């Protein structure tokens, strides 16, 4: 084969090689471009998914908080001892009187000098929860725990049980709201103004007593009286219109 012919063939082969390599380069560049776009799309989707997951997590947290809040006010381990409509299960000692206020689903002291007590059961170790409100800042009342059957004598509860006091204006701290009357003063008075509902929780375990008012522990006391008995509410005097509702007990075994 002549040198001239060899040159022509070499040149043709070289040209074909260049064209082939160029085609490969174009193919590679074309395939890379959608990859970059796809990466961007995936990134946007991931961001959207992340936002959805965060929203979902927040919804779950809110749901848990709501359930926790509901369980604190509707704990099935507590038993209601006032049905909100009648005095079923309750008895009166002395001359005091309570009436039912339908609009509040509550009991209200209407005449003083007596004790309304839950006669269906005596309690040993327990937690008593209730709500109360006063009509006037000078109103006086109390919650009695662990006293024997008073028959018709409200002073039995005073002498043999313990009274958790309701009286924001008492001069002596040992007689103020949250006190174990005559035995232990509260660390502070945290009652709300008249006509607003307060919460009270009384924990009685053996001779240990804890009083929690509006979510704040105000009194701790170690007693020496009987460790089992009835619970009741005081009608102190004719002017003290103190109301009670949502009265519940949880026994501690």
Secondary structure, 3 states (H helix, E strand, C coil): CCHHHHHHHHHHHHHHHHHHHHHHHHHHHHHHHHHHHHHHHHHHHHHHHHHHHHHHHHHHHHHHHHHHHHHHHCCCCCEECCCCCCCCCEEEEECCEEEEECCCCEEEEEECCEEEEECCCCECCEEEEEEEECCCCCCCEEEEEEECCCCCCCHHHHHHCEEEEECCCCCCHHHCCCCECCCECCCCCCCCCCCCCEEEEEEEECCEEEEEECCEEEEEEECCCCCCEEEEEEECCCCCCCEEEEEEEEECC
